[in-house]
Amino acid sequence: MFYISQYADRDYLFGPDAILPWRNFVAQLHNEGSFSLYAWSSSGAWFQLVFHLGLITALMVTLGIGGRAGLACHWVFLWSLYERQPVLLDGGDNLAYLVIPMLLATRCYDRFSFPSGLAARLGRRLSSRVRALATPLHNLGVVAIASQMCLVYVVSGLYKVQGRLWQDGTALFYVLRVPEFSLPGVSHLVYDNDFLVVAGTYTTVFFLVYFPLGALVPALRPWAAAMSVSFHLAIALFMGLTGFAFTMIACDLVFLDRELDRTVSTLIDLVARPSRRARRGRELSDHAYEGARTQEST
């Protein structure tokens, strides 16, 4: 989404002659001690190559192609692009920096992927002791992502609690009136309604502070995750922070692992059911035909 949304303006935003000059960009990286593939050369051809390779890698990760190696390459390309133009970032980049390395430890390609069999062949060459680490590493990665999400929510909630506007229930009114964070023709329906402003402000703080409790209780976990997804869909719609919202939603799905697994299994069963019925019908027809031929022969 990030690559495609900026594709038409890629030269102006990320190219060698972009709004942030290449020399200033390289000096900024040097001062921060960071890196970016876009800093390796000021050539326009190099920029186009890196940008389009990053776009292809992102598409591969979205489709589940390439496994962990593709995901690691995606992290490098994404970091490089974010560093090239930090003005465009909305907060989702910080979470992506942290979560993608954690995701590498998990079995994140067990679902929604196009397996090539290469990983399985390589895995069979490893010793049994090394293969035995797969499960604890997966669990460690999931716990790390869940802990990071809880930390994000708690810190954000406690930070808001200290603000006067969040304490008196008017913060949502001022947030939705900022031109950069408003949806023309819709935002006023919220900030002109006193009840929605107060309820939205206090519900946000309550949800952020107590989200970890909902995540710790198995019975409440799906409801906490569903509320979080709804919360960030509202942020994407009303505030336009789509990158941040979708990154948070993707990370929230770690709390819906069992529910998603059951949903996937149900969908696969529904899709496969007509073919199973057709196969069973052909088998019955063949059996009846063979029975009739046997009777004729007799």
VOBAMI-814172 format. One record per atom (N, C-alpha, C): y, x, z; atom name; residue number from 1. Coordinates in steps of 0.2 Angstrom, whole numbers, plus 2048, in hexadecimal, padded with zeros to 3 digits. Layout:
<atoms>
     y     x     z   atome   num
     Y     X     Z      CA   NUM
...
</atoms>
This chain:
<atoms>
     y     x     z   atome   num
   7FA   804   800       N     1
   800   800   800      CA     1
   806   804   800       C     1
   806   80A   804       N     2
   80C   80E   805      CA     2
   80D   812   7FE       C     2
   808   814   7FB       N     3
   809   818   7F4      CA     3
   80B   813   7EF       C     3
   808   80D   7EE       N     4
   80A   808   7E9      CA     4
   811   806   7EA       C     4
   813   804   7F0       N     5
   81A   801   7F1      CA     5
   81F   806   7F0       C     5
   81E   80D   7F0       N     6
   823   812   7EE      CA     6
   822   815   7E8       C     6
   81D   812   7E4       N     7
   81B   816   7DE      CA     7
   821   816   7D9       C     7
   825   811   7D7       N     8
   82A   811   7D2      CA     8
   830   816   7D4       C     8
   831   817   7DB       N     9
   836   81B   7DD      CA     9
   833   822   7E0       C     9
   82D   824   7DE       N    10
   82A   82A   7E1      CA    10
   82E   830   7E0       C    10
   831   831   7DA       N    11
   835   837   7D8      CA    11
   83B   837   7DD       C    11
   83F   831   7DE       N    12
   845   831   7E2      CA    12
   843   832   7E9       C    12
   83E   830   7EB       N    13
   83C   830   7F2      CA    13
   838   837   7F4       C    13
   834   839   7F0       N    14
   82F   83E   7F2      CA    14
   82F   844   7ED       C    14
   832   844   7E8       N    15
   832   849   7E3      CA    15
   836   84F   7E4       C    15
   836   854   7E0       N    16
   839   85B   7E2      CA    16
   841   85A   7E2       C    16
   843   855   7DE       N    17
   84B   853   7DE      CA    17
   84C   84D   7E1       C    17
   848   84B   7E7       N    18
   849   845   7EA      CA    18
   84F   845   7EF       C    18
   851   83F   7F2       N    19
   856   83F   7F6      CA    19
   857   844   7FC       C    19
   851   846   7FE       N    20
   850   84C   803      CA    20
   84E   852   7FE       C    20
   853   856   7FD       N    21
   852   85C   7F8      CA    21
   84C   860   7FB       C    21
   848   863   7F6       N    22
   842   866   7F7      CA    22
   843   86C   7FC       C    22
   849   870   7FB       N    23
   84A   876   7FF      CA    23
   84B   873   807       C    23
   84F   86E   807       N    24
   850   86B   80E      CA    24
   84A   869   811       C    24
   846   866   80D       N    25
   83F   864   810      CA    25
   83B   869   812       C    25
   83B   86F   80E       N    26
   837   875   810      CA    26
   839   878   817       C    26
   840   878   817       N    27
   843   87B   81D      CA    27
   842   876   823       C    27
   842   870   822       N    28
   840   86B   828      CA    28
   839   86C   82A       C    28
   834   86D   825       N    29
   82D   86E   827      CA    29
   82D   875   82B       C    29
   830   87A   829       N    30
   830   880   82C      CA    30
   832   880   834       C    30
   838   87C   835       N    31
   83A   87B   83B      CA    31
   836   877   840       C    31
   832   872   83D       N    32
   82E   86E   841      CA    32
   827   871   842       C    32
   825   877   83E       N    33
   81F   879   83E      CA    33
   819   875   83B       C    33
   81B   871   836       N    34
   817   86C   833      CA    34
   815   86F   82C       C    34
   811   86A   829       N    35
   80F   86C   822      CA    35
   80F   866   81D       C    35
   80F   867   817       N    36
   80F   862   812      CA    36
   80D   865   80B       C    36
   808   862   808       N    37
   806   864   801      CA    37
   80C   864   7FC       C    37
   811   860   7FD       N    38
   817   860   7F9      CA    38
   81B   866   7FA       C    38
   81A   86A   7FF       N    39
   81E   86F   800      CA    39
   81C   876   7FD       C    39
   816   875   7FA       N    40
   813   87B   7F7      CA    40
   816   87D   7F0       C    40
   819   878   7ED       N    41
   81D   87A   7E6      CA    41
   822   875   7E5       C    41
   828   877   7E2       N    42
   82D   873   7E0      CA    42
   82C   870   7D9       C    42
   826   871   7D6       N    43
   825   86F   7CF      CA    43
   824   867   7CF       C    43
   827   864   7CA       N    44
   826   85D   7C9      CA    44
   81F   85B   7C8       C    44
   81B   860   7C4       N    45
   814   85E   7C2      CA    45
   810   85F   7C9       C    45
   811   863   7CD       N    46
   80E   864   7D4      CA    46
   80F   85E   7D8       C    46
   815   85B   7D8       N    47
   816   855   7DC      CA    47
   812   84F   7D9       C    47
   812   84E   7D2       N    48
   80F   849   7CF      CA    48
   807   849   7D1       C    48
   805   84F   7D1       N    49
   7FD   850   7D2      CA    49
   7FC   84E   7D9       C    49
   7FF   851   7DE       N    50
   7FE   850   7E5      CA    50
   7FF   848   7E6       C    50
   804   845   7E4       N    51
   805   83E   7E5      CA    51
   800   83A   7E3       C    51
   7FE   83B   7DC       N    52
   7F8   837   7D9      CA    52
   7F2   838   7DC       C    52
   7F0   83E   7DE       N    53
   7EA   840   7E2      CA    53
   7EA   83C   7E8       C    53
   7EF   83C   7EC       N    54
   7F0   838   7F2      CA    54
   7EF   831   7F1       C    54
   7F2   82E   7EC       N    55
   7F1   827   7EA      CA    55
   7E9   826   7E9       C    55
   7E6   82A   7E5       N    56
   7DF   829   7E3      CA    56
   7DB   829   7EA       C    56
   7DC   82E   7EE       N    57
   7D8   82F   7F4      CA    57
   7D9   829   7F9       C    57
   7DF   827   7F9       N    58
   7E1   821   7FD      CA    58
   7DD   81B   7FB       C    58
   7DC   81A   7F4       N    59
   7D8   814   7F1      CA    59
   7D1   815   7F3       C    59
   7CE   81C   7F2       N    60
   7C7   81D   7F4      CA    60
   7C6   81B   7FB       C    60
   7CA   81D   800       N    61
   7C9   81B   807      CA    61
   7C9   814   808       C    61
   7CE   810   804       N    62
   7CE   809   805      CA    62
   7C7   806   802       C    62
   7C4   808   7FD       N    63
   7BE   806   7FA      CA    63
   7B8   808   7FE       C    63
   7B9   80D   802       N    64
   7B3   810   806      CA    64
   7AF   815   801       C    64
   7B3   819   7FD       N    65
   7B0   81E   7F9      CA    65
   7B2   825   7FC       C    65
   7AD   829   7FC       N    66
   7AF   830   7FE      CA    66
   7AD   832   805       C    66
   7AB   82D   809       N    67
   7A9   82F   810      CA    67
   7AF   832   814       C    67
   7AC   836   819       N    68
   7B1   839   81E      CA    68
   7B5   83F   81A       C    68
   7B2   842   815       N    69
   7B6   847   811      CA    69
   7BC   844   80E       C    69
   7BB   83E   80B       N    70
   7C0   83B   808      CA    70
   7C6   838   80D       C    70
   7C3   836   813       N    71
   7C8   834   818      CA    71
   7CC   83A   81B       C    71
   7C9   840   81B       N    72
   7CD   846   81D      CA    72
   7D2   848   818       C    72
   7D0   848   812       N    73
   7D5   849   80D      CA    73
   7DB   844   80D       C    73
   7D9   83E   80E       N    74
   7DE   839   80E      CA    74
   7E3   83A   814       C    74
   7E1   83C   819       N    75
   7E5   83E   81F      CA    75
   7EA   844   81D       C    75
   7E8   849   819       N    76
   7EC   84E   817      CA    76
   7F1   84C   812       C    76
   7EF   848   80D       N    77
   7F4   845   808      CA    77
   7F9   841   80C       C    77
   7F7   83D   810       N    78
   7FB   838   814      CA    78
   800   83C   818       C    78
   7FE   840   81C       N    79
   802   845   820      CA    79
   808   848   81C       C    79
   805   84B   816       N    80
   80A   84E   812      CA    80
   80F   849   80F       C    80
   80D   843   80D       N    81
   812   83F   80A      CA    81
   817   83C   810       C    81
   815   83B   816       N    82
   819   839   81B      CA    82
   81E   83E   81D       C    82
   81C   845   81D       N    83
   820   84A   81F      CA    83
   826   84B   819       C    83
   824   849   813       N    84
   829   84A   80E      CA    84
   82F   845   80E       C    84
   82E   840   811       N    85
   833   83B   811      CA    85
   833   837   818       C    85
   834   83A   81E       N    86
   834   836   824      CA    86
   838   830   825       C    86
   83D   830   821       N    87
   842   82A   822      CA    87
   83F   823   821       C    87
   839   823   81D       N    88
   836   81D   81B      CA    88
   831   81B   820       C    88
   830   81F   825       N    89
   82A   81D   82A      CA    89
   82C   818   82F       C    89
   828   814   831       N    90
   829   80E   835      CA    90
   825   80E   83C       C    90
   822   813   83D       N    91
   81E   814   843      CA    91
   816   814   842       C    91
   814   811   83D       N    92
   80D   811   83B      CA    92
   80A   817   839       C    92
   80F   81C   837       N    93
   80D   823   835      CA    93
   80A   826   83C       C    93
   80D   825   841       N    94
   80B   829   847      CA    94
   804   827   849       C    94
   803   821   849       N    95
   7FC   81E   84A      CA    95
   7F7   821   845       C    95
   7F9   821   83F       N    96
   7F4   824   83A      CA    96
   7F3   82B   83B       C    96
   7F8   82F   83D       N    97
   7F7   836   83F      CA    97
   7F1   837   844       C    97
   7F1   833   849       N    98
   7ED   834   84F      CA    98
   7E6   830   84D       C    98
   7E6   82B   84A       N    99
   7DF   827   84A      CA    99
   7DB   829   844       C    99
   7DD   82C   83F       N   100
   7D9   82E   839      CA   100
   7D4   833   83C       C   100
   7D7   839   83F       N   101
   7D2   83E   842      CA   101
   7CD   83B   846       C   101
   7CF   836   84B       N   102
   7CA   833   84F      CA   102
   7C5   82F   84B       C   102
   7C7   82C   845       N   103
   7C3   828   841      CA   103
   7BD   82C   83E       C   103
   7BF   833   83D       N   104
   7BA   837   83A      CA   104
   7B4   838   83E       C   104
   7B4   837   845       N   105
   7AE   838   849      CA   105
   7AA   832   849       C   105
   7AC   82C   846       N   106
   7A9   826   847      CA   106
   7A5   825   840       C   106
   7A0   820   840       N   107
   79C   81E   83B      CA   107
   7A0   818   837       C   107
   7A6   81A   835       N   108
   7AB   815   832      CA   108
   7A9   813   82B       C   108
   7A4   816   828       N   109
   7A2   815   821      CA   109
   79B   811   821       C   109
   799   80E   827       N   110
   793   80A   827      CA   110
   794   803   824       C   110
   79A   801   823       N   111
   79B   7FA   820      CA   111
   7A1   7FB   81B       C   111
   7A1   7F7   816       N   112
   7A6   7F7   811      CA   112
   7A7   7FD   80D       C   112
   7A2   800   80B       N   113
   7A2   807   808      CA   113
   79D   807   802       C   113
   79E   80B   7FD       N   114
   799   80D   7F8      CA   114
   796   813   7F9       C   114
   790   813   7FC       N   115
   78D   819   7FE      CA   115
   78A   81C   7F8       C   115
   78B   823   7F8       N   116
   788   827   7F2      CA   116
   781   82A   7F4       C   116
   77F   82A   7FA       N   117
   779   82D   7FC      CA   117
   77A   835   7FE       C   117
   780   838   7FC       N   118
   781   83F   7FE      CA   118
   781   840   805       C   118
   784   83C   809       N   119
   785   83D   810      CA   119
   77E   83D   813       C   119
   77A   838   811       N   120
   773   837   814      CA   120
   76F   83D   812       C   120
   770   840   80C       N   121
   76C   846   80A      CA   121
   76E   84C   80E       C   121
   774   84D   80F       N   122
   777   852   813      CA   122
   775   851   81B       C   122
   775   84B   81D       N   123
   773   84A   824      CA   123
   76C   84C   825       C   123
   767   84A   820       N   124
   760   84C   821      CA   124
   75F   854   822       C   124
   764   857   81F       N   125
   763   85F   820      CA   125
   765   861   827       C   125
   768   85D   82A       N   126
   76B   860   831      CA   126
   765   85F   836       C   126
   765   863   83B       N   127
   760   863   840      CA   127
   761   85C   844       C   127
   75B   85B   848       N   128
   75B   854   84C      CA   128
   760   854   851       C   128
   761   85A   854       N   129
   766   85B   859      CA   129
   76D   859   857       C   129
   76F   85C   851       N   130
   776   85A   84E      CA   130
   776   853   84C       C   130
   771   850   849       N   131
   771   849   848      CA   131
   772   845   84E       C   131
   76F   847   853       N   132
   76F   843   859      CA   132
   776   842   85C       C   132
   77B   846   85A       N   133
   782   846   85C      CA   133
   786   840   859       C   133
   783   83D   853       N   134
   787   838   850      CA   134
   789   832   854       C   134
   784   830   858       N   135
   786   82A   85C      CA   135
   78B   82B   861       C   135
   78A   831   866       N   136
   78F   832   86A      CA   136
   796   834   867       C   136
   796   837   861       N   137
   79D   838   85E      CA   137
   7A0   832   85C       C   137
   79C   82D   859       N   138
   79E   827   857      CA   138
   7A1   823   85D       C   138
   79D   823   862       N   139
   7A0   81F   868      CA   139
   7A7   823   86B       C   139
   7A7   829   86B       N   140
   7AD   82D   86D      CA   140
   7B3   82B   868       C   140
   7B1   82B   862       N   141
   7B7   829   85D      CA   141
   7BA   822   85E       C   141
   7B5   81D   85F       N   142
   7B7   816   861      CA   142
   7BB   816   867       C   142
   7B8   819   86C       N   143
   7BC   819   873      CA   143
   7C3   81C   872       C   143
   7C3   822   86E       N   144
   7CA   825   86D      CA   144
   7CF   820   86A       C   144
   7CD   81D   865       N   145
   7D1   818   861      CA   145
   7D3   813   865       C   145
   7CE   810   869       N   146
   7D0   80A   86E      CA   146
   7D5   80C   873       C   146
   7D4   812   876       N   147
   7D8   815   87B      CA   147
   7DF   816   878       C   147
   7E0   819   872       N   148
   7E6   81A   86F      CA   148
   7EA   813   86E       C   148
   7E6   80E   86C       N   149
   7E9   808   86B      CA   149
   7EC   805   871       C   149
   7E8   805   877       N   150
   7EA   803   87D      CA   150
   7F0   807   87F       C   150
   7F0   80D   87E       N   151
   7F6   811   880      CA   151
   7FC   80F   87D       C   151
   7FC   80E   876       N   152
   801   80C   872      CA   152
   804   805   875       C   152
   800   800   876       N   153
   802   7FA   879      CA   153
   805   7FA   880       C   153
   802   7FE   884       N   154
   805   7FE   88B      CA   154
   80C   802   88B       C   154
   80C   808   888       N   155
   812   80B   888      CA   155
   818   807   885       C   155
   816   804   87F       N   156
   81B   800   87C      CA   156
   81E   7FA   881       C   156
   819   7F7   884       N   157
   81A   7F1   889      CA   157
   81E   7F3   88F       C   157
   81C   7F9   892       N   158
   820   7FB   897      CA   158
   827   7FE   896       C   158
   828   801   890       N   159
   82E   803   88D      CA   159
   833   7FC   88C       C   159
   830   7F7   88A       N   160
   834   7F1   889      CA   160
   836   7EE   890       C   160
   831   7EE   894       N   161
   833   7EB   89B      CA   161
   839   7EE   89E       C   161
   83B   7F4   89D       N   162
   840   7F7   8A0      CA   162
   847   7F5   89C       C   162
   847   7F2   896       N   163
   84D   7F0   893      CA   163
   84F   7E9   895       C   163
   856   7E9   896       N   164
   859   7E3   899      CA   164
   858   7DD   894       C   164
   858   7DE   88D       N   165
   857   7D8   889      CA   165
   850   7D6   889       C   165
   84B   7DA   88A       N   166
   845   7D7   88B      CA   166
   844   7D4   892       C   166
   847   7D6   897       N   167
   847   7D3   89D      CA   167
   84A   7CC   89D       C   167
   850   7CB   89A       N   168
   853   7C4   89A      CA   168
   851   7C0   894       C   168
   84C   7C2   890       N   169
   849   7BE   88B      CA   169
   84D   7BD   884       C   169
   851   7C2   883       N   170
   855   7C1   87D      CA   170
   854   7C6   878       C   170
   84F   7CB   879       N   171
   84E   7D0   874      CA   171
   84D   7CE   86D       C   171
   848   7C9   86D       N   172
   846   7C7   866      CA   172
   84C   7C4   862       C   172
   851   7C2   865       N   173
   857   7BF   862      CA   173
   85B   7C5   85E       C   173
   85C   7CA   862       N   174
   85F   7D0   85F      CA   174
   85B   7D4   85A       C   174
   855   7D4   85B       N   175
   850   7D8   856      CA   175
   850   7D5   850       C   175
   850   7CE   84F       N   176
   84F   7CB   849      CA   176
   856   7CA   845       C   176
   85B   7CC   849       N   177
   862   7CC   845      CA   177
   864   7D2   843       C   177
   860   7D8   844       N   178
   861   7DE   840      CA   178
   85F   7DD   839       C   178
   864   7DF   834       N   179
   863   7DE   82D      CA   179
   85C   7E1   82B       C   179
   85B   7E7   82D       N   180
   855   7EB   82B      CA   180
   84E   7E7   82D       C   180
   84F   7E3   833       N   181
   849   7E0   835      CA   181
   849   7D8   835       C   181
   84C   7D6   830       N   182
   84C   7CE   82F      CA   182
   849   7CC   829       C   182
   847   7C6   829       N   183
   844   7C3   823      CA   183
   849   7BD   821       C   183
   84D   7BE   81C       N   184
   852   7B9   81A      CA   184
   84F   7B2   819       C   184
   853   7AD   81C       N   185
   851   7A6   81B      CA   185
   84B   7A4   820       C   185
   849   7A9   824       N   186
   843   7A7   828      CA   186
   845   7AA   82F       C   186
   848   7B0   830       N   187
   849   7B2   837      CA   187
   84D   7AE   83B       C   187
   852   7AB   838       N   188
   857   7A6   83C      CA   188
   853   7A0   83F       C   188
   84E   79E   83C       N   189
   84A   799   83F      CA   189
   847   79B   846       C   189
   846   7A1   847       N   190
   844   7A4   84D      CA   190
   84A   7A5   852       C   190
   84E   7A9   850       N   191
   854   7AB   855      CA   191
   859   7A6   856       C   191
   859   7A0   852       N   192
   85D   79B   854      CA   192
   85A   796   859       C   192
   853   797   85A       N   193
   850   793   85F      CA   193
   84F   796   866       C   193
   852   794   86B       N   194
   852   797   871      CA   194
   84B   798   874       C   194
   847   792   873       N   195
   840   792   876      CA   195
   83C   798   873       C   195
   83C   798   86C       N   196
   838   79D   868      CA   196
   83B   7A4   86A       C   196
   841   7A5   86B       N   197
   844   7AC   86D      CA   197
   841   7AE   874       C   197
   842   7AA   879       N   198
   83F   7AB   880      CA   198
   838   7AC   880       C   198
   834   7A7   87D       N   199
   82D   7A8   87D      CA   199
   82A   7AE   879       C   199
   82D   7AF   873       N   200
   82B   7B5   870      CA   200
   82C   7BB   873       C   200
   832   7BC   877       N   201
   834   7C2   87A      CA   201
   82F   7C3   880       C   201
   82E   7BE   884       N   202
   82A   7BF   88A      CA   202
   822   7C0   888       C   202
   820   7BC   883       N   203
   819   7BD   881      CA   203
   818   7C4   87E       C   203
   81D   7C7   87A       N   204
   81C   7CD   878      CA   204
   81B   7D2   87D       C   204
   81F   7D2   882       N   205
   81E   7D7   888      CA   205
   818   7D6   88C       C   205
   816   7CF   88D       N   206
   810   7CE   891      CA   206
   80A   7D0   88D       C   206
   80A   7CF   886       N   207
   804   7D1   882      CA   207
   803   7D9   882       C   207
   809   7DC   881       N   208
   808   7E4   881      CA   208
   806   7E7   887       C   208
   809   7E4   88D       N   209
   807   7E7   893      CA   209
   800   7E6   895       C   209
   7FD   7E0   894       N   210
   7F7   7DE   896      CA   210
   7F1   7DE   891       C   210
   7F3   7E1   88B       N   211
   7EE   7E2   886      CA   211
   7E8   7E6   888       C   211
   7E8   7EC   88C       N   212
   7E3   7EF   88E      CA   212
   7DE   7EB   892       C   212
   7E0   7E7   896       N   213
   7DC   7E3   89A      CA   213
   7D8   7DE   896       C   213
   7DB   7DB   891       N   214
   7D7   7D7   88C      CA   214
   7D2   7DB   888       C   214
   7D3   7E2   886       N   215
   7CF   7E6   883      CA   215
   7C9   7E8   887       C   215
   7CA   7E9   88E       N   216
   7C5   7EB   892      CA   216
   7BF   7E5   894       C   216
   7C1   7DF   893       N   217
   7BD   7D9   895      CA   217
   7BA   7D7   88E       C   217
   7B3   7D8   88D       N   218
   7B0   7D6   887      CA   218
   7B1   7CF   885       C   218
   7B2   7CA   889       N   219
   7B3   7C3   888      CA   219
   7BA   7C2   885       C   219
   7BF   7C6   887       N   220
   7C6   7C5   885      CA   220
   7C7   7CA   87F       C   220
   7C3   7CF   87E       N   221
   7C5   7D4   879      CA   221
   7C6   7D1   872       C   221
   7C2   7CC   86F       N   222
   7C4   7C9   869      CA   222
   7CA   7C5   869       C   222
   7CC   7C2   86E       N   223
   7D2   7BE   86F      CA   223
   7D8   7C3   86F       C   223
   7D7   7C8   873       N   224
   7DD   7CD   873      CA   224
   7DE   7D0   86C       C   224
   7D9   7D2   868       N   225
   7D9   7D5   862      CA   225
   7DC   7D0   85D       C   225
   7DA   7C9   85D       N   226
   7DD   7C4   859      CA   226
   7E4   7C3   85A       C   226
   7E6   7C3   860       N   227
   7ED   7C3   862      CA   227
   7F1   7C8   85F       C   227
   7EE   7CE   860       N   228
   7F2   7D4   85D      CA   228
   7F3   7D4   856       C   228
   7ED   7D2   852       N   229
   7EE   7D1   84B      CA   229
   7F3   7CC   849       C   229
   7F4   7C7   84D       N   230
   7F9   7C1   84B      CA   230
   800   7C4   84D       C   230
   800   7C8   852       N   231
   807   7CB   854      CA   231
   809   7D0   84F       C   231
   805   7D4   84C       N   232
   807   7D9   847      CA   232
   808   7D5   840       C   232
   805   7D0   83F       N   233
   806   7CC   839      CA   233
   80D   7C9   839       C   233
   80F   7C7   83F       N   234
   816   7C4   840      CA   234
   81B   7CA   83F       C   234
   819   7D0   841       N   235
   81E   7D6   841      CA   235
   81F   7D7   839       C   235
   819   7D7   835       N   236
   819   7D9   82E      CA   236
   81D   7D4   82B       C   236
   81D   7CD   82C       N   237
   820   7C8   829      CA   237
   828   7C8   82B       C   237
   829   7C7   831       N   238
   830   7C6   833      CA   238
   834   7CD   834       C   238
   831   7D3   835       N   239
   835   7D9   835      CA   239
   834   7DE   82F       C   239
   82F   7DC   82B       N   240
   82E   7E0   825      CA   240
   82B   7E7   827       C   240
   828   7E8   82D       N   241
   825   7EE   82E      CA   241
   81E   7EE   82C       C   241
   81C   7ED   826       N   242
   816   7EC   823      CA   242
   811   7F2   825       C   242
   814   7F8   823       N   243
   80F   7FE   824      CA   243
   80D   7FF   82C       C   243
   812   7FE   830       N   244
   810   7FE   837      CA   244
   80B   7F9   839       C   244
   80D   7F2   837       N   245
   809   7ED   839      CA   245
   802   7ED   836       C   245
   801   7EF   830       N   246
   7FA   7F0   82D      CA   246
   7F6   7F6   830       C   246
   7F9   7FB   832       N   247
   7F6   800   836      CA   247
   7F4   7FE   83C       C   247
   7F8   7FA   840       N   248
   7F6   7F8   847      CA   248
   7F0   7F3   846       C   248
   7F0   7EF   841       N   249
   7EB   7EA   840      CA   249
   7E4   7ED   83E       C   249
   7E5   7F2   83A       N   250
   7DE   7F6   839      CA   250
   7DB   7F9   83F       C   250
   7E0   7FC   843       N   251
   7DD   7FF   849      CA   251
   7DB   7FA   84E       C   251
   7DE   7F4   84E       N   252
   7DB   7EE   853      CA   252
   7D4   7EC   851       C   252
   7D2   7ED   84B       N   253
   7CC   7EB   849      CA   253
   7C6   7EE   84D       C   253
   7C8   7F4   850       N   254
   7C3   7F7   854      CA   254
   7C0   7F3   85A       C   254
   7C5   7EE   85C       N   255
   7C3   7EA   861      CA   255
   7BF   7E4   85F       C   255
   7BE   7E3   858       N   256
   7BA   7DE   856      CA   256
   7B4   7E0   852       C   256
   7B1   7E6   854       N   257
   7AC   7E9   851      CA   257
   7A6   7E4   850       C   257
   7A4   7E1   856       N   258
   79E   7DD   856      CA   258
   79F   7D6   852       C   258
   7A5   7D4   853       N   259
   7A7   7CD   84F      CA   259
   7A7   7CF   847       C   259
   7AA   7D4   845       N   260
   7AA   7D6   83E      CA   260
   7A3   7D7   83C       C   260
   79F   7DB   840       N   261
   798   7DC   83D      CA   261
   794   7D5   83C       C   261
   795   7D1   841       N   262
   792   7CA   840      CA   262
   794   7C7   83A       C   262
   79B   7C7   839       N   263
   79E   7C4   833      CA   263
   79B   7C7   82C       C   263
   79B   7CD   82C       N   264
   799   7D1   826      CA   264
   791   7CF   825       C   264
   78D   7CF   82A       N   265
   786   7CD   829      CA   265
   786   7C5   827       C   265
   78A   7C1   82A       N   266
   78A   7BA   827      CA   266
   78C   7B9   820       C   266
   791   7BD   81E       N   267
   793   7BD   817      CA   267
   78E   7BF   812       C   267
   78B   7C5   814       N   268
   785   7C8   810      CA   268
   780   7C3   80F       C   268
   77E   7BF   815       N   269
   779   7BA   815      CA   269
   77B   7B4   810       C   269
   781   7B2   811       N   270
   783   7AD   80C      CA   270
   783   7AE   805       C   270
   785   7B5   804       N   271
   785   7B7   7FD      CA   271
   77E   7B8   7FA       C   271
   779   7BA   7FE       N   272
   772   7BB   7FC      CA   272
   76E   7B5   7FC       C   272
   770   7B0   800       N   273
   76C   7AA   800      CA   273
   76A   7A7   7F9       C   273
   76F   7A6   7F5       N   274
   76D   7A3   7EE      CA   274
   768   7A7   7EB       C   274
   769   7AD   7EB       N   275
   764   7B2   7E7      CA   275
   75D   7B1   7EA       C   275
   75D   7B1   7F1       N   276
   757   7B0   7F4      CA   276
   753   7A9   7F3       C   276
   757   7A4   7F2       N   277
   755   79D   7F0      CA   277
   752   79E   7E9       C   277
   756   7A1   7E5       N   278
   754   7A1   7DE      CA   278
   74D   7A5   7DD       C   278
   74D   7AB   7E1       N   279
   747   7AF   7E1      CA   279
   741   7AB   7E3       C   279
   742   7A7   7E9       N   280
   73D   7A3   7EC      CA   280
   73A   79E   7E7       C   280
   73F   79B   7E4       N   281
   73E   796   7DF      CA   281
   739   798   7D9       C   281
   73B   79E   7D7       N   282
   737   7A1   7D1      CA   282
   730   7A3   7D4       C   282
   730   7A5   7DA       N   283
   729   7A7   7DD      CA   283
   725   7A1   7DD       C   283
   728   79B   7DF       N   284
   724   795   7E0      CA   284
   722   792   7D9       C   284
   727   793   7D4       N   285
   725   791   7CD      CA   285
   71F   795   7CA       C   285
   720   79C   7CB       N   286
   71A   7A0   7C9      CA   286
   714   79F   7CC       C   286
   714   79D   7D3       N   287
   70E   79C   7D6      CA   287
   70B   795   7D4       C   287
   70F   790   7D3       N   288
   70D   78A   7D0      CA   288
   70A   78B   7C9       C   288
   70D   78F   7C5       N   289
   70B   790   7BE      CA   289
   704   793   7BE       C   289
   703   798   7C3       N   290
   6FD   79C   7C3      CA   290
   6F7   797   7C6       C   290
   6F9   793   7CA       N   291
   6F4   78E   7CD      CA   291
   6F2   789   7C7       C   291
   6F7   787   7C3       N   292
   6F5   783   7BE      CA   292
   6F1   786   7B9       C   292
   6F2   78C   7B7       N   293
   6EE   790   7B2      CA   293
   6E7   791   7B5       C   293
   6E6   792   7BC       N   294
   6E0   793   7BF      CA   294
   6DC   78D   7BE       C   294
   6DF   787   7BF       N   295
   6DB   781   7BF      CA   295
   6D9   77F   7B8       C   295
   6DD   781   7B3       N   296
   6DC   780   7AC      CA   296
   6D5   784   7AA       C   296
   6D5   78A   7AC       N   297
   6D0   78F   7AB      CA   297
   6CA   78C   7AE       C   297
   6CA   78A   7B4       N   298
   6C4   787   7B8      CA   298
   6C2   781   7B4       C   298
</atoms>
